[in-house]
Amino acid sequence: MEAKTYTCPNCGANLKFNPDAKDFSCEFCRCSFSEEKIKELFKRMSEVSDEDEKEKKAQQELEKEFAENTNLYQCPSCGAQIMADSNTAASFCYYCHNPVILKGRVDGKDRPSKVLPFAFGRDKAIEYFNTWAKKKKYIPRDLISDKQIEKMTGLYVPFWVADAITNTHMTAVGDKVRSWTSGGYAYTETQKFSVLRDVNIEYNGIPADGSKKIEDSIMEAIEPFDYTQIKDFDISYLSGFFADRYDVNKEQIYPRINERMFVNNTGVLESSCSYSSMHDKKFSNSVVKIRWNYMLLPVWFMTYHYNGRIWEYAINGQTGKISGELPIDDKRLICHQILLGILIFIAAMILGYFLGGLFL
């Protein structure tokens, strides 16, 4: 007998039956549904209309076209998987710089629904990077060498982008403190209040990258992206660029999205209070509804191998915003300090000579 399983209508994760509450709950978006509600929802979903069938067939055709016109390359060294259109050949790994091998065609289901095109080319990206890097002293000279800069890659990074409606409930105890003096005495009055706050906040376009190779903090630092320029995906946008193949699904992404939303929600609730201090704060968070989009967002990406570490740099391919940590060349720093010490010593000797002559 085949076991019956249900998936969450909001995020697509598997639902688990809660015997205490007698309902089905989702551990990712924290939604819960009665058995009657689930059956009703799935009955509606199973009643596919002719229009839905047409859309499904159209989507299958798009996936087939994507698979037939997109090559998949794999790095045998770090395992990175790179997608490119059939007219663009990948020769090296964007991450570790080792040669890549052609693995074959991609799966049509890897096709994203949206793409945000690059707003400027490689020369401009290099200009942005050089201007930014040269602001810091003592960087390794080869960081901005032609050999290193040629590794700058126009990369469409896979992102899961969420639209959501959230609810956060807060209870706390708020203190209002008033102090004054009278008749030579100092008085302090503390009033305690029961605090209750509740907020529904709608979010649109919260991004989280779906690549394990790239540091999440690097990608978050180059936000925001302007979604008003977003396009329905077309294979032509890959021409001359590469795309990272996502290896983190939306269920794994959900905790990051969830944390970003509720950190903001709690901040909104706390900022609405005007007490001297608050304590015994308790928060209850839930996602009322969530919808996902799989998008490719433009990033000029480069890695730099130095002192046994891979340093990552990302440039927002739409705004030019840069993220990454610049290393320090210890040899250059020490040489500069030694030279500075010698100059100070010589200056002191010259000054001492002249001052000594004045007192003779």
N, C-alpha and C positions, 0 to 999 in steps of 0.2 A: 504494500500500500504506500503510495507516494505521500510524503509529509507536506502539509500545507504551510507555506511561509509567506509572510507579508513584509513589504518594504515601506519605509516611511514616505508618505506623500510629499513631505517638505524637502528632505535631503537625500532620500534614496537608500539610506542605511537599513539594515535588517531590524525589524521590530521584535522585541522580546515580550513574552506574556508575563505580566506581574500578577501572581496568584493572590496577593494581599489586596490589591486594588481592583482586581478582576478586569484589567484593561491591558492594552498593548502599549509599550513605551519605547522611545528611541533614546539610546544613551548618548547620541551625538548632539541632537538639537533639543533634547529634553522635552519633546512633545509627547503627549499621551492620547490614546484614542480608545473608545469603547469598542467592543467586538461588533456591535451593530453599526457603528460609524465606519469602521474599517470595511465591513462587508459592503456597505452602501457605496463607499468611495471606489472600491475595486470593481463593483458592478458597473459604475459609471465609466470607469477606465476601460472596461472590457467591451463596452458598447462603442466600437470604433465606427465612425461615420465614413461615408465615401470620400469626403474632403480630407479626413485624416489619412485615409489610405493613399490618396494622391500625394499628400505631403510626405508620407513615409517613403513612397517610391521615389519621389524627387530627392529626398535626403540620401537614399541608397545610391542614386545615380551620381550625386555629388561625392559621396564617399568613394565610389568606384573610380571616378575621375581623379580624385586626390591620390588614391593608391597607385594608379597607373602612371601618374606624372611626377611622383615624388620618390626620391631615392633615400635610403636609410644607410648611414655610415656609422661604424662603431669603432671606438678607440680600444685596441687590444691592451693598452696600458692601464687606463683608469676606468674603462667601461662606459664612458659617455656616448650617447647616441645622438647623432646629428641628422636632421632632415634637410633636404635641399631639393629644389625642383630639378627636373631631368636635364636642364640646360646649365646648371651650376654644379661644378664638381668640388667636393671638399677634399683637401689634401692634408690638413693637419687638424688636430683636436684643439678646439677653442680653449680648453681648460689646461691640459698638460703639455700641449704643443707637439706631441708625438704624432707620427703619421697615422691616418685612419684607413680602414679598409671598407670597401663597398659591401654592405651586407645584403642588399636587395631592396625590395619594395616595402613600403610601410603598410600598416593595417589601415584600411579606410576609416575605421572608427577613431583613429588618431586625429581625424580632421577637426580643427577648431571651428566654432561657430562665428567668431568675430576676430578681426585683426585691426591693430592700430598701426598705420604705416609710418615708416621713418620720415622725420621732417627735415633731416639734413644728412649729408653724405660723410664719407670717411675722412676727407681732408678737414672738414669743420670739426669732427670729433677729435682728431689729433690736435688741432689748434686749441680746443677747449682743455684737453688733457695737459698739454705742455704748459699752458698758461697757469693752470692750477698747480701742477707739480713743482714748477720753478719758484713758487711762493715760499716753499720750505727749503731751508738751508741743509746742506750736507746729505742730500739724497744721493744714492749711487748714480754715477754718471751714465751708466748704461741703461738706466730706467727709461731715459728719453732718447736713447740711441735709435737710429734707423732700423737696426736689426730687431730691437725689442718692439718698437712701435708698429712694425709690419704685422705683428700678431694681433693688432686691434681688429676685432671681428664684429660685423653687424649681425646681431643675434636676436631672433624673435624668441623671447623667453615665455614658456607656457605659464599662464596664470589662471587660477580659479577665482572668479569674481562673483561676489555674493550680493544680492539684494535681500534685505531682511526687515522684518518688523519684530521688535523686541519689547519685552516688559521687564522692568526692574522695580522691586518693592523693597523699601528700607524702613527699618524701625531703629530707634536710638533714644538715648537720653541726652537732652541738651541742657547745658548750664549757662545761665546768665548771671554774671558777676558784676556787682555795683559796689564801689568803695567811696567813702567820704569821711571827713573829719568834723567833729562838733564838740565844743567845750573842752578842747585839748585831748579828745579821744579819737582814735581811728576806728572806723566801722567798715565791715565787709559783709555784704548780703549776697547769698547765692540762691538763686531760684532754679528749680529743676523742672523741666518740661518733657513730656512724652512726645517724641517726634515720629511722625508718620509721613512717608513720601511714597509716591507711586508714579511711574512715568512710562509711557509708550513712545519709543523712538524708532523712526523708519530710516534705514540705511540703504543707500544706493551705490553700488560699485566699490565694495570693499575688496581690495585685491590681496592675494597671497600666491607666491610663485610655487609652481609644481615641480621644481627641480631640486634634487638632493645635492647636486654638485655645488650650486651657488648658495652662498651664505644668505639666510633670510634677512639678516640685518642690513646687508648691502642693498638688497632689493627694496626694502622698506625705506631706506634712506634717500632713494632717488624719486620717491613719490612726491607729488601726485601726478597722475596721467590725466589728460583731458579727454574724456570719453565722448565729447561732442564730435570728435574727429574719427570715431570708430566706424569701421566698415564691415559689411558682411564678408566673410572670408572668401578669397579667390586665390587660386594657385599663383596668379601673376605677381602677387605681392612678395612671394618668396624669391623672385628672380634677382640674382646677385647677392642674396642674403642666405643665412642659415637659420634653422629653427631647432631649439632643443626639444627633445621628445620628453613629455612629462613622465615622471616616475613616482609621483606622489598624487594619489587620487583625492577627490573632494572630501571623502570621509576622514582621511588623515589630515587634510587641511582644516577641517572644521574647528578643532580646538583653538587654532591660531586666530581664526576669524571671530570665534566666540569670545575669546579673551579681549580682543581689541574693542569689540562692541561694548562689553560690559564694564571694562575699565572706563570707557567714556561715559556710560550710563551712570555709574556710581559717582563720577566727578560732577555730572550735571545735578544729581540729587544733593550732594554735599554742598555744592556752591549755592543752592537755593536756600540754605539755612544760614541764619545770622546770629548764631549763639556764640558765646565766648569760647566754649569748647563742647565737644560731643564725645560720648563714650557708649559702650555697650551696643555698638552698631552691628546690625545684622542685615544681610542682603539676600534677596531671593530673585534669581534671574531665570528668564525663560525666553525661548524663541517662539513667537507666535506663527511666523511663516518665513520661509527662506526659499530663494530661487537662485540657481547657479548658472553661470555662463563660463564656458571654456574659451579663453582668448589668448592670442599671441600679442605681446606688447614689446615695443622696440627698445633694444638696449645695445649700446656699443660696449663690448666686453673685452677685457684683457687681463691675463694673469702674468705675474712676474715671479720667477724662481730666484730666491735670494736667501742665503744663510739657512738652507735646509727647510725653507717654508715657502708656500705658495701664497703670494699676495694678490688679492682680487680687486679689480677696478671696474666700475660700471658707470656708464653715462646714459642718462635718460635720452633715448633717441628722439624724443619730441621736444623736451625743454632744455637739454644740455646740462642738467643738474648732475653732479659727480659725487660718487661715494667710493671710499676706500681708505686704507691706512698707508701712509708713506713711510718706508723704512729709512733708517739713518745709517750712513756709511761711517762706521766707527773709525776707520783709518783716516778719512777726511777730517772728522771732528778732532781727533787727537793731533793731527798735523797742524790744524788751524790753532789749536790751543798752544802747541809748542811754539809756533811762529809768533803768536800773540805774546807769549811769555818772553821770547827773545827780544821782541820790539820794546816791550815794557822795560826789560833790563837795560837795553842800550839807551833808551830815553832817560832812565834813572841815572846811568853813568854820566851822560852828557850834562844833565841838570846838576849833578853833584860836582862835576868839573867846574862849571861856571859859577856855581854858588861858592865853591871853595876859593876860586880866584877873587871873588868880591871881598873876602875877609882877609886876604893877604896884605 
